[in-house]
């Protein structure tokens, strides 16, 4: 006669020991669980652990009749080849079931077997929308707002490729520096005045930067944002504001060069076509020159217009793709530095892009709201307005999913807990080194019986 609650008929272990083996198998799997049972002084083989785990998997879905809100999403059994579906109880944050594929028919059959589900949170995949509609027609479908924002962002990035030529042209215009051109021309014409021109041009450049900084300060920007925009240190900008002007160079008169007595000879040899700095240096040595070769080399380099003391312009690389999209969608483009100056020029050159960007920001504002401040009328008006933008091809799909989008604006349900359970599923799958089948993976992902 069996002992109730202690053992079962023909059992060779107590119920308590069988439960311990089951929980070890559920947590660690077969091989790792077998090693743990040795340390716990209740050894058992890995195959037996797996059998005991699979024998109880049918009892893990008894509580689904009480489930009211679920979230569904796909998970990759093999990325790019084979996917499954995970169903999560959003109220308890527990995995209810795993499905072997992500077909609409499979999800519809599962929902028909589990009636009583009132709310289904999902992404914007048409397969899940169709499966939910057929399997639970009375349930409220809620699309995930993060996935919707991502779809809008991807669509916006795809249309930015049309404006690559305009972006490159505007960036090239931004990189043109009149100060550098003036210095280069003066150096080629009068190399002996190169240092003075550099300093005077640098002073002019600082005056221009100070005026820009003053204008940005008047507009209400912080010192850090101003410094990033004009390319000057934050402490320097603060010192300029304290003094009320950009300070001049402390050293205004250049020192006399050792080459001055030999300038006539160098100019003569240069006009004759001699460009060899070492040859010129040897000739100067014969005339009593006491300087080093580097002094003559610097003169030749300056004469050729490649002096290392030129004031460099702020070179901006033309942004593309997501980098350009982030720049356009930023709340304060000036915080991006020199690239931020590209935004107003681009929107002025491309009015259609400006309209699309304005509409996209309205959609982002709407989707980031919560509670009763959002209404279906706001969404319908925005979708109607979107038909005149460059993202008009996305509007029909959004209109078909309008009911689920409206539900996401007034309900707190999202697929974020589902994403967390998918991360846990991936961890469990990888600990089995790809040798486990679907049934064993499902038994370990579901909550213990």
N, C-alpha and C positions, 0 to 999 in steps of 0.2 A: 504494500500500500504506500503510494508516494506521500511525502511530507509536503503539505501545501505551503507555498511561499518559501520553501527551502530548496527543493529540487523538483525535477520533473521525472516522469516515467522513463525508464531506461537511460536516464541521464547519468553521466559519469562525473559531474561537477555540480556544485551548488548554483542556484540562480544568481547569487551574489557574485560568484566568480565569473559566470557567463556575462553578467552585466559589465564587469570590469574589463573583460576582454573586448566586449563590443565597443565600449567608449575608447579604449586604446586604439582599436582598429579604425574607428571613426576619426580620431584626432591625428594619428601618425601613419596609418596605412598598414600594409602587410609586413614588409621587411623591417622598417623602423619600429613598428609595434612589437614584433617578435623580440627584437633586441631589448626593448624596454621591459617586457614581461620577465626576461631573465634577471634583470636588475631588481624587479619587484618580487622575485622568488615564486613566480607562478608561470613558468615557461610554457609556451605553446608555439606551434609552427605558424609561419606566415600564411600558408594556404588556409589553415583553420580560421585564423583571424578574418581573412577575406570572406570565407563562407558565412561566418556568423554576422558579418556586417551586411552582406547581401540578403541574408535570410530575414532581416528586420526592415529592409528598405520599403516594403509594401505598407508598413504600419506608420510611416512618417508623414503621410498625407491625409490622415484622418481628420485633422482640424481645419481643412480648407473649407468646410461648409460654413464656418463662421467668418470667413474672409470677406471683407467689404471693399477694400481699396487695394489694387494691385498695380505693379509697374512691370512692364515688359521691355526687353531689349535683347539685342543679339550678342553673342560671344563667339570668339573664334576658336574652333577646335584645331584648325590649321589655317593660319591667316592667308586670305586670298583664295582659299580653296573650299573650305568646309566650315559652316557656321551653325550654331544652335541658338536656342532661345531660352532665356532665364526669366522666371516669373517670381516676383518678390512681393510679399505682404508689406505694404508701405506703412501700415499702422504699427506693426511689430518689428519691422526691419528684419524679417526672416525669409529665407528662400523657400518658396512653396514647391516648385518643381522645375526640372530641366527638360527641355524638348530637344529632340535630336536634330532638328533643322529649324529654319526660319521661314517656312512656307505659311501662307495664309490659311490653307486647309488644316494644317496641324494645329495652329492656334485656335481656329474656330472650333474644332472638335474638342479641344481641351476646355474651352469656355463653356461649351454645351454640357460637358460632363460635370462641371463645377458651377452650377447656377448660384445666384445670390450676389454676384459681384456687381457693385453699383458704379464704381469709378475705375477707369483704366488709364494710367499715365504711360505715355509712349513717346518715341521720337517721331519725326515726320515721314518715316518710311511708309510708302503706300501699301506695302504688304501687310503690315501690322494694322493699318487703318481698315483695310478690307477684312482681315481676319476678325477684328473686334466687332465690326459692324454685323458680320454674319453669325459670329458665335454668341454675342451678347448685345443684341440690338437696342435693348433698353438701358444699357450702361452709358455713363457719361465719359466721353473720351477727352483726355487732357493732353495736349501736346507740350513737350518740354521747351521752355523758353530759351534755354541755353542752345539747344540744337537749332532753334529758329534764328537766333542771332548769328550763329555760325553759318547757317545757310545764306543769310543776307550778306555777311562779310565775304564769303567765298564768291558770291555773285558779283559783289562790288569790285573785288580784286580782279575778276575775269574781264571786266569792262575797262579797267585802267590801262590795259595793253593798247587800246585805241589811241591813247594820248601820249605814247612814248616819244613821238617826234616833237610834240609841243613841250614836253618836260625837258628834253635834251636841249632844245633851242633856248628856253628860259634859263636853264642852268648855265649854258654857255655864256649868255649875256651877263649873268650874275658874276661869273668868274673873270670877266674883263675888268682889269684894274687900270684906270687912267693914270694913277700915281706911278705904277711900275713902268708904263709906257713912257711917261715923261722922263723918268730916271734913265731908262735905257737909251733914249734918243740923246739926252744931254751927255751921257757917258761916251757915246760914240763920237759926238761932235767936239766935246771939250773934256778929255779925260782928266786934266789937271784940276777940274772943278767938281770931280765926282763926289768927293766926300761932302762938300758943302751942299750939293744938290740933294744927296741922300738925307742929310739932316733937315734941310728946309722942307723936303717932301714929307719926311716923317712928321715934322711939326704940323704940316697942313693936314696930314692924315689924322693926327691926334685931335686936331680941332674939329674935323668932321665927325670922328667917333664921339667926341664930347657932346656935340649937338644932337647926335642920334640918341645918346644916353639920356640927355635932358628931355628929349621928346618922349622917350619911353617912360621916364619917371613921371612926367606930367600925365601920361595915360594911365598911371596907376600900377605899373609893373614893379616887382621887387628888385632889389639890387642884384640878387643872384640871377634872376631872369635877364636883367639888363647885361650883366657881365657875360653870360652865356651867349646872348644874341650878338653882341658886338665883338666878342672874342678877346676880352680884356679880363684881367684878374679882378675878383670881387673887391679886394682891398684897394686896388687902384681906382676903381669906380667910386668907392666911398671917399677916397682922398680927393678926387676931382670935385665931387659935390661939396666937400668941406671948403675947398679953396675957391670954388666958383668958376674955375677954368682948368684947362689941361696945361700943366706946367711945361715950359720950354726945356730944351736941352741945357744942362749945366755947362757944357763945354761947347761954345758957339764958334770959336776960332780954331780951325784945324792946325795942327803942328806942322812946321816946315819939314818937308821930305828931304831925305839925303840925296834924292835923285834930281832935285831942282837944277843943280849946275849942269847936269848932263841931259836935260830934257831936249835941248836942240838936236843933239846927236841922235837921240833915240827917235825923235820925230823924223829926222832925215832918213835914218835907216828903215823906219817903218814905211815911209813913202816909197822907198826903193823896193819894197816887197819882202824885207827880212822879217820873218815871224818866229825865228828860233831864239827863245829867251836865253839859252845857254851861250849862244854865239854873241848875243848882245852883251851879256855879262862879261865875257872874256874881252870884248872890245873896250868896255868901260874900265876894266882892270888895267889895261894898258894906258889909259888916260889918268890913272890915279884914283879910281873909285875904290872906296874902302868897305863898301857894303857887301852883304851876302847875296848868293844867287836868288834866294827867295824874294828879295826886294824887287829884283828885275822881273821875276816871274809874275808877281802880283801886278806890276805895271802892265805887262803884256796881257794878262787876263782881264784887267780893267779896260784896257784899250780895245779888246775884242768884245766888250759888252757883257761879260759873264762874271762880274764882280760878285763875291760872296756876301757883300753887305747890302744888296738890294733888299728893299722891303717886300716880302712875299705877300701876295694876295690870298685871301681866304678861299681856297679851292673847294668847291662843293661837287661831289659826284652825283650824277642824276639818279634819284631814287626810283625804284621800280617795284611792282608787285605789292607784297604785303607791307614793305617798308613805306611805300608811297601811301598806301591805304591808312596805316597808322598815323602818318603825318597829317593826312586830311581829316581824320576823325578825332584828332587830339583836341581837347578843350582849349588849350593855349598853344598854338603852333610856335609861338616865339620861344617857348621853353625848349624847343628842339635845336636852338642855335641858328646857324646860318641857313640851314635847310628850311626853317620856318618862314623865311622871307619868300620862299617859292610858292606857298599856298595862295596868298591873295593874287599873285600874278597869274597863276594857273587858272584860278576860278574866274578871273576877269577875261582871260583869253578863251576859256571854254564855258560859255553860259550853261549849256546842257549839263555839264558835270556839276556845276554849282547847284542847279535845281535838284539833281539826283542826290547830291550830298545833303542838302537841306531835308529832303524827304527821308533819307536814311536816318538822320539824326532824330527826326520825329518818331520814327518807328522804334529806335532804341529807347527813347524816353518813355514811350508807351509800354514797351515790354518790360522795362525796369520798374514800373509802378506796381503797387500792391493794393489790394482792398477795393473799397467801393468807389474810388476815384476813377476807375477805368470802366468804360461802358462799351457795348458792342457798336454803338454809333460812331465812336471815335475810330475804331478799327475799320469799319466800313468806309468812312470818309477818307481815311488814309489809303486804303486799298484803291479807292477810286482815283485819288490824287496820284498814286503810283503809276497809273496807266500812261501818264504823260512823261515819265522819266525814262532813263536808259535801262532801268530794271523792270520794264513793263512785261518782259517774258516770264518773270517770276510771279506776277500777280494772279494768273489763273490758278496755279497750284495753291496759292495762299487763300484764294476765295473758296476752293473746294474744302480746305481745312479750316475755314473761318470759325466754325462752331467749336472745334477743339482749341483754337487759339484764344477765343473769347473765354473759354472755361479756364485756361491757364492764367488769365488776368485776374480772376476773382476767386480762385481756389489755391490752396497752399501746396498742392501736390506736384512733384517733379520726379524725374528719373535719377536724381542724384544718389539716393540710397541704392538704386539698381547698379549704378556705376561702381559703387563701393563693393557690392557683392560680386561683381564681375572681377574686380581686382583680387578678391579673396579666392574666387574660382581659379584664376590664372595661377595663383600661388600654389594651390592644391594640385593643379594639373602638372605643374613643373616639378613638384616634389616626387611625382610618380614617374618622372623621366620618360614620359611618352609611352609607357608600357601598359597603361590601364585602359580598359574599354569604357564605353559610355555609362554602362550600368554601375560600375565601381565608382566612377567620378560622380555620378548623380548621388550615390549612397553617401559619399563623403561630404558633398556640398550641402545636402539637406540637413535640417536640424535633427539631432538624435531623437530616436523614438522614445 
